[in-house]
Amino acid sequence: MALDGIRMPDGCYADGTWELSVHVTDLNRDVTLRVTGEVHIGGVMLKLVEKLDVKKDWSDHALWWEKKRTWLLKTHWTLDKYGIQADAKLQFTPQHKLLRLQLPNMKYVKVKVNFSDRVFKAVSDICKTFNIRHPEELSLLKKPRDPTKKKKKKLDDQSEDEALELEGPLITPGSGTDVLYIGPLKGSIYSSPGLYSKTMTPTYDAHDGSPLSPTSAWFGDSALSEGNPGILAVSQPITSPEILAKMFKPQALLDKAKINQGWLDSSRSLMEQDVKENEALLLRFKYYSFFDLNPKYDAIRINQLYEQAKWAILLEEIECTEEEMMMFAALQYHINKLSIMTSENHLNNSDKEVDEVDAALSDLEITLEGGKTSTILGDITSIPELADYIKVFKPKKLTLKGYKQYWCTFKDTSISCYKSKEEASGTPAHQMNLRGCEVTPDVNISGQKFNIKLLIPVAEGMNEIWLRCDNEKQYAHWMAACRLASKGKTMADSSYNLEVQNILSFLKMQHLNPDPQLIPEQITTDINPECLVSPRYLKKYKNKQEKGCKKQMPGYIRDLITARILEAHQNVAQMSLIEAKMRFIQAWQSLPEFGITHFMARFQGGKKEDLIGITYNRLIRMDASTGDAIKTWRFSNMKQWNVNWEIKMVTVEFADEVRLSFICTEVDCKVVHEFIGGYIFLSTRAKDQNESLDEEMFYKLTSGWV
């Protein structure tokens, strides 16, 4: 008897070989191979393909070890080096698998994504195909479950999703299917020449966002060029209030925190995180730091960002006032109208020429910073100052005292308060340094209320101070100065005048039209107010009318809201399509709660759970029930941060020997760690540097173990 046929008690053969079981997913077939621990992974795959004897392109296949949840991608490694023995069950499976991706506009698209790539790389490939620059701002999120609804069958969930499928098939060249192929394969089916180059050729009209060139050049050879490329850059209106009603709306801060449990780990692959083929994932802007938005190159990016902002407001993920809600509704209505007109015009005139000089001027006027470029941005040799009478209030419990008027001067990052203008040369009655403070607007245009709420960090917590301005102009200048001072900047900074103009334009959009007769009556026939405002404000209007009048004509509430929206529309009616989207994004950024990602945490020494809020430039400890800021720490003042993975504690060290430690209670601390590192990574970007992504730097800052 030959030695190679004798099997030992440990399962190995006398010649040192042993049997390795491999399941081939495409064929649903189990194959047994005789191997030794010295065989490398590439040799295993070669033996497997030879034994299968099936004529097929196996180049996209790789070995997956289910028990260890790891891809065996290092083909030069041996089985021994991976620790694989006879009891291991391997899968031979394609790396590219089908994924149902929900875009920020809530529409679904089917894509094939590399399930063996790290999520950061997979998202970069997706964004290249969709022509979205700066993919580092986006990531993938698992779909949140609505706790108020009973568990439904997967088929029911999928049927609801299918109602939101993108119109028109998105075809893979040569495949005959409605699947997009994402990822750099041999003979890659997409190419994005110049996508990240500084010498990019403009691809979109800066006025309306339509493509300037044939779709083959616009999307290279990507799947979208044969399908419907414009659909990702065009905003599609919500067709019925029922769609809005079915969406999950966070009812409290805790719900918002639970949504953030679903962010995938950017340093691990989809398969490693138990993502299944055909699973639905959400593609979202994860980091609220949007770099170099340019209408000439970013029509799709701008539209998807606008859509994410729109849904955040409609689903009440972010708070806004009634006046702001009507402004957002008016902008939506305007964008919906122009989107239809632009699509029709582009079909009728696809060969239009665009004046490059006009487009360049438009870029200067329509940027995310907003407003027209200021002519006062030259070299400033002296730091500007503000001086005016301002009403100041220090809210305390059980106090009946109101605002007290002071002569206030704003120098550098500090405000000094004097009892009168004549005493300004003496010692101030109060003085406050705004560096590192929280600045929150409290504005009501119709009530002529222009308040600035300040939370100023002190040793024992935060001091709350309210400033009341007399008019919009005064408010804009003082608010802009406060925002810059909170970041450690003075009014000498070139962004000050832009900030003032942004605030003024934001307030102007909320003005009510003094002459309602100017509103054309025929417009009311094509507006659907239930789809333009959040359910909370619909309910609020109904409650108001029920209290005021016992009986109203059918449709009265709808007509009332329509009239309010059309009044607000007069302030934005002259905007171009791209400008309206940019203004919407800018207004979203101006909301007090913008850009805060919430997590539940227990701080060291604390007896109850609090919220930790992470933004692009700071950490905020917040009251879990009210959302009020308890303490703020700036990243600019941070020395280092680390994670104790055993007890899941995040520790952040700041200058002045301040140390912050907390345990994440509802989410893996890796998610919080990645948000902090991600924002640090984004802060290193600069327009004059090579725009290729430094993936390794991202992993060093976010993975925790590289």
Secondary structure by P-SEA (a helix, b strand, c coil): ccccccccccccccccbbbbbbbbccccbbbbbbccccccaaaaaaaaaaaaccccccccbbbbbccccccccccccccccccccccbbbbbcccbbbbbccccccbbbbbbccccccaaaaaaaaaaaacccccccbbbbccccccccccccaaaaaaaaaaaccccccccccccccccccccccccccccccccccccccccccccccccccccccccccccccccccccccccccccccccccccccccaaaaaaaaccccccccccccccccccbbbbbcccccccccccccccaaaaaaaaaaaaaaaaaccccccaaaaaaaaaaaaaaaaaaaaaaaaaaacccccccaaaaaaaaaaccccccccccccccccbbbbbbcbbbbbbbbcccccccccccccccccbbbbccccccccccccbbbbccbbbbbbbccccccbbbbbbbccccccbbbbbbbbccaaaaaaaaaaaaaaaacccccccaaaaaaaaaaaaaaaaccccccccccccccccccccccccaaaaaaaaaaaaaaccccccaaaaaaaaaaaaaaacccccccaaaaaaaaaaaaaacccccbbbbbbbcccccbbbbbbbccccccccccccccccbbbbcccccccccccccbbbbbbbccbbbbbbbbccccaaaaaaaaaaaaaaaacccccccccaaaaaaaaccccc
